[in-house]
Amino acid sequence: MSRPVTAPAAPRPRTAGAVTGVPLLFALVRTVLLLALVSVAVFTATELLPGDAVDLRVTPGADEEEVRELREELGLDAAPWRRYLDWAGSLLTGDLGTSLVNGRPVADALAQRLPATLAVVGGALAVATPASLALAWWAGGSRRARRLSTAVLTGGAALPTAVTAAALAAVFSGALGLVPPVSLLPPGASPWQHPELLFLPVASLALPTAFFGASLLAGAVADTVRLPHVADARRRGVPPWRIASTDVLPFLLAPFTRVTANTAGGLIAAAALVETLFGYPGIGSLLVSSLASRDLPVVQATAVVAAAVVLVGLLVGDLVAALTEPRRRPVR
Amino acid sequence: MNRRLAPVLASLSVPLLSAAVLAVALFGGWWAPHSPTSSTGAPWQLPDPVHLLGTDALGRDVLSRVLAGGRGLLGVSVAAAVCACAVGTAGGLAAGWFGGPASRLLTAVADLLLALPSLLLALLAAIALPWHTAVVVATVCGGAPLTLRVVKDAVRAARTSGYVEAALLRGEGTASILLREVLPAVRGLVVADLGLRLVVALQVASALSVLGLGAAPPAPDWALMLRENMTGVAINPWAVAAPAVALGATTVLLALLAQLYLSDDRTPGSRDRGPARKEPADG
């Protein structure tokens, strides 16, 4: 039996090269549509709440005349659709309104807290992304441990973020006393100056995300390692790390990007929970605390900005995935 | 270890464990040694023979609160999951059976909803709605689209099967065929899907409770316990660890049960289980 002298080059996934205009436009339109939908939902939800800004501002015992004047002055007597358009219009021009509680511009509070949230979410992504790839590799690549790996990924992905946060806090600050149980940042301090405060929030976000991402990716890994050229390379005795880097990984780039974009969107929402639990000053905890104090301008602006961050993240992920995706042949 | 017995035991372990955990979650309050809502000791006591898991921030027995703390959470989650599954199944039956523009419209709406993380939906819903309603709304918006997709594909396959064509030839009406022929055929899928929706509902319900938008304070509730006792985690870690283990065990076992029911030999992760968006299937 003679073997071929030169190994055939590993096939590369053919990429689309350039994103064609139509899907790009479609993704953009969908993002704008969703953001408009979210803004309507947020506005409607805050409209449904009993009481308005006047009830918060008016001094107890004020007569009806005064209340009516104040309502007129704030423009609250206009029709709801008009007030929605006013509000959405000022959001578009960058005017996010002022807090009812402390009278400070909402934009200031957001600008102060957004970096803190991005630090936690970015840290969690930096940990969860390679971890999910490694877990998916283990689950999708091995045939023997498949039942076990499926169970581990399913179970890990099902864990509520609150549970991982509580368990990590109980172990690392309760039993071991390694990190403080609350992550209160001194005002004005950057989260990077206090890495010990970032540990619990980042770890509790990253853990379920890694399992969730891996459970979505494992199928793609299992499909790729069964491709003929991978089996062929294995038969030729190509070392496993080479097979991984040249024969398998390029095919995983597109699903990997999609999964990462999805998990990033979920992470920003889950950050609200972790921030509140650990007292960490991000936009998630701002949304929750302003909900509790019925500070409606802050609730409205924060919810829309958070949704916008999520949707733009998903859009970028979609575009990157479209760029890296193997060209699909029309299947009939 | 007996070779024949081991796989049987292994396959039975998840259903049995799930049944045990669910029984404790639903009826555990009956065995609570102390009142779950009144103080019986000093705050943050470490475990002792009277308080097996110590006491919480207000000196209430942690064990009693954990035993009583699953019912409300599980109740609202089951209601939300059933609603999401029912809406998704109805949509999937319609989209898979009728096809055409109706199917495209339903799928487009589903894809639009799927683009939003369910926790964000829950937060938006919780602005104006009470806890129970917010959990139901978020689970339906975030879960029904996934159910719809799974059911739609199964119905499309069932449409061209022999028993459906036989029923069509017998002259049975659409509603009758959908309810008596197609629905029983996709039943297993729907039951497994209900389990997955229940897991997401539990995640959403517990998240809202942790954020202080859920169960009201004196009530024993696992997620609320996490919120209340986090400040004392360094003094009595059990006050946080015990409800975390209870909540975690419940969700993980339910997810494993759904997975087991779905199929034993499917490639891992090939099913769409979470808020993931897939590109529309071509063809």
HADDOCK unambig.tbl for C-alpha pairs under 7 A between the chains (distance, minus, plus):
assign (segid A and resid 42 and name CA) (segid B and resid 124 and name CA) 6.34 0.50 0.50
assign (segid A and resid 45 and name CA) (segid B and resid 127 and name CA) 6.06 0.50 0.50
assign (segid A and resid 45 and name CA) (segid B and resid 128 and name CA) 5.10 0.50 0.50
assign (segid A and resid 46 and name CA) (segid B and resid 127 and name CA) 6.57 0.50 0.50
assign (segid A and resid 46 and name CA) (segid B and resid 128 and name CA) 6.29 0.50 0.50
assign (segid A and resid 48 and name CA) (segid B and resid 128 and name CA) 5.93 0.50 0.50
assign (segid A and resid 49 and name CA) (segid B and resid 128 and name CA) 5.42 0.50 0.50
assign (segid A and resid 140 and name CA) (segid B and resid 268 and name CA) 6.87 0.50 0.50
assign (segid A and resid 150 and name CA) (segid B and resid 268 and name CA) 5.30 0.50 0.50
assign (segid A and resid 151 and name CA) (segid B and resid 256 and name CA) 6.38 0.50 0.50
assign (segid A and resid 154 and name CA) (segid B and resid 255 and name CA) 6.49 0.50 0.50
assign (segid A and resid 154 and name CA) (segid B and resid 256 and name CA) 6.48 0.50 0.50
assign (segid A and resid 155 and name CA) (segid B and resid 252 and name CA) 4.64 0.50 0.50
assign (segid A and resid 155 and name CA) (segid B and resid 255 and name CA) 6.34 0.50 0.50
assign (segid A and resid 155 and name CA) (segid B and resid 256 and name CA) 6.32 0.50 0.50
assign (segid A and resid 158 and name CA) (segid B and resid 199 and name CA) 6.54 0.50 0.50
assign (segid A and resid 158 and name CA) (segid B and resid 251 and name CA) 6.03 0.50 0.50
assign (segid A and resid 158 and name CA) (segid B and resid 252 and name CA) 5.46 0.50 0.50
assign (segid A and resid 158 and name CA) (segid B and resid 255 and name CA) 6.29 0.50 0.50
assign (segid A and resid 159 and name CA) (segid B and resid 248 and name CA) 5.67 0.50 0.50
assign (segid A and resid 159 and name CA) (segid B and resid 251 and name CA) 6.36 0.50 0.50
assign (segid A and resid 159 and name CA) (segid B and resid 252 and name CA) 6.13 0.50 0.50
assign (segid A and resid 160 and name CA) (segid B and resid 203 and name CA) 5.08 0.50 0.50
assign (segid A and resid 160 and name CA) (segid B and resid 248 and name CA) 6.86 0.50 0.50
assign (segid A and resid 162 and name CA) (segid B and resid 207 and name CA) 6.52 0.50 0.50
assign (segid A and resid 163 and name CA) (segid B and resid 244 and name CA) 4.92 0.50 0.50
assign (segid A and resid 163 and name CA) (segid B and resid 247 and name CA) 6.94 0.50 0.50
assign (segid A and resid 163 and name CA) (segid B and resid 248 and name CA) 5.99 0.50 0.50
assign (segid A and resid 166 and name CA) (segid B and resid 226 and name CA) 6.57 0.50 0.50
assign (segid A and resid 166 and name CA) (segid B and resid 240 and name CA) 6.15 0.50 0.50
assign (segid A and resid 166 and name CA) (segid B and resid 241 and name CA) 6.62 0.50 0.50
assign (segid A and resid 166 and name CA) (segid B and resid 244 and name CA) 6.19 0.50 0.50
assign (segid A and resid 167 and name CA) (segid B and resid 241 and name CA) 5.74 0.50 0.50
assign (segid A and resid 167 and name CA) (segid B and resid 244 and name CA) 6.30 0.50 0.50
assign (segid A and resid 170 and name CA) (segid B and resid 233 and name CA) 5.88 0.50 0.50
assign (segid A and resid 170 and name CA) (segid B and resid 237 and name CA) 5.10 0.50 0.50
assign (segid A and resid 170 and name CA) (segid B and resid 240 and name CA) 6.45 0.50 0.50
assign (segid A and resid 170 and name CA) (segid B and resid 241 and name CA) 5.91 0.50 0.50
assign (segid A and resid 173 and name CA) (segid B and resid 234 and name CA) 6.02 0.50 0.50
assign (segid A and resid 174 and name CA) (segid B and resid 233 and name CA) 5.14 0.50 0.50
assign (segid A and resid 174 and name CA) (segid B and resid 234 and name CA) 3.94 0.50 0.50
assign (segid A and resid 174 and name CA) (segid B and resid 235 and name CA) 6.91 0.50 0.50
assign (segid A and resid 174 and name CA) (segid B and resid 237 and name CA) 5.20 0.50 0.50
assign (segid A and resid 175 and name CA) (segid B and resid 237 and name CA) 6.78 0.50 0.50
assign (segid A and resid 215 and name CA) (segid B and resid 268 and name CA) 6.82 0.50 0.50
assign (segid A and resid 215 and name CA) (segid B and resid 269 and name CA) 4.60 0.50 0.50
assign (segid A and resid 216 and name CA) (segid B and resid 269 and name CA) 4.91 0.50 0.50
assign (segid A and resid 216 and name CA) (segid B and resid 270 and name CA) 6.90 0.50 0.50
assign (segid A and resid 217 and name CA) (segid B and resid 269 and name CA) 6.46 0.50 0.50
assign (segid A and resid 218 and name CA) (segid B and resid 268 and name CA) 5.85 0.50 0.50
assign (segid A and resid 218 and name CA) (segid B and resid 269 and name CA) 5.21 0.50 0.50
assign (segid A and resid 219 and name CA) (segid B and resid 267 and name CA) 6.12 0.50 0.50
assign (segid A and resid 219 and name CA) (segid B and resid 268 and name CA) 5.53 0.50 0.50
assign (segid A and resid 219 and name CA) (segid B and resid 269 and name CA) 4.76 0.50 0.50
assign (segid A and resid 219 and name CA) (segid B and resid 270 and name CA) 4.43 0.50 0.50
assign (segid A and resid 262 and name CA) (segid B and resid 276 and name CA) 6.22 0.50 0.50
assign (segid A and resid 265 and name CA) (segid B and resid 117 and name CA) 6.47 0.50 0.50
assign (segid A and resid 266 and name CA) (segid B and resid 117 and name CA) 5.19 0.50 0.50
assign (segid A and resid 269 and name CA) (segid B and resid 117 and name CA) 6.84 0.50 0.50
assign (segid A and resid 269 and name CA) (segid B and resid 119 and name CA) 5.79 0.50 0.50
assign (segid A and resid 269 and name CA) (segid B and resid 120 and name CA) 5.33 0.50 0.50
assign (segid A and resid 270 and name CA) (segid B and resid 119 and name CA) 6.74 0.50 0.50
assign (segid A and resid 273 and name CA) (segid B and resid 207 and name CA) 6.56 0.50 0.50
assign (segid A and resid 273 and name CA) (segid B and resid 211 and name CA) 6.19 0.50 0.50
assign (segid A and resid 276 and name CA) (segid B and resid 211 and name CA) 6.49 0.50 0.50
assign (segid A and resid 277 and name CA) (segid B and resid 227 and name CA) 6.46 0.50 0.50
assign (segid A and resid 288 and name CA) (segid B and resid 211 and name CA) 6.91 0.50 0.50
assign (segid A and resid 291 and name CA) (segid B and resid 127 and name CA) 6.61 0.50 0.50
assign (segid A and resid 331 and name CA) (segid B and resid 283 and name CA) 6.42 0.50 0.50
assign (segid A and resid 332 and name CA) (segid B and resid 283 and name CA) 5.77 0.50 0.50
